[in-house]
Amino acid sequence: MTTDDDKSGFVKAFRAWVEAKLAKNDTYHAPQHFDRDDGSTLTARWPMHGSLWLEVTVRPLIPQVRVGIVTEDRWKSEEIEDAIETSGDNMSEYLEVALAEAGLDWSDPPVEHYRDQGRWFSFVTPIELSQIQQLADDQLRTRVLQLIEAYTASYGAI
């Protein structure tokens, strides 16, 4: 049986690993944490350019990891939507191309677009976990890095 402390340890180790990986890349600045007080949603965001942020969220109670980009700027969100529409792809197809370039063959990846907490315009891809211990799995971690690379290349360039 996994205790809450064990779950917390997996989350902390995963977050530290992601932050250490991104710290080696000049594209990403120091992350800021936007964790919910109840521990249900633990979010790290890295400022990119303008009002765009890279986001990696762990939702330990589901369990799930979410990777994407967010902005507080409605116009930036609309600019991203317009760029996707102009490409002739839907959000999933738009990300799929960048994923292939990052080495991840993921046909029709889910891309959720919504407004979070009335503040953030979000474009994110969830990765469902069967158990929180998967956060220590090398394949999952590689997938998360590939998603980060793909979001940075496709959405971050807008």
FENQUIVEN-V495853 format. One record per backbone hydrogen bond with DSSP energy under -0.5 kcal/mol. NH is the residue of the N-H (numbers start at 1). CO is the residue of the C=O. Records with the same first field share a line. If there is no record, write none. Layout:
NH->CO, CO
This chain:
3->1
7->3
8->4
9->5
10->6
11->7
12->8
13->9
14->10
15->11
16->12
17->13
18->14
19->15
20->16
21->17
22->18
23->19
24->20, 21
25->22
26->24
28->25
29->47
32->45
34->43
36->41
39->36
42->58
43->41
44->56
45->32
46->54
47->30, 45
48->52
52->49
53->70
54->46
55->68
56->44
57->66
58->42
59->64
60->58
62->59
63->59
64->59
65->127
66->57
67->125
68->55
69->123
70->53
71->121
72->51
74->72
77->73
78->74
79->75
80->76
81->77
82->78
83->79
84->80
85->81
86->82
87->83
88->84, 85
89->84
94->90
95->91
96->92
97->93
98->94
99->95
100->96
101->97
102->98
103->100
104->99
105->103
106->104
109->106
112->124
114->112, 122
116->114, 120
117->115
119->116
120->116
121->71
122->114, 120
123->69
124->112
125->67
127->65
128->126
129->63
134->131
135->132
136->133
137->134
141->137
142->138
143->139
144->140
145->141
146->142
147->143
148->144
149->145
150->146
151->147
152->148
153->149
154->150
155->151
156->151
158->155
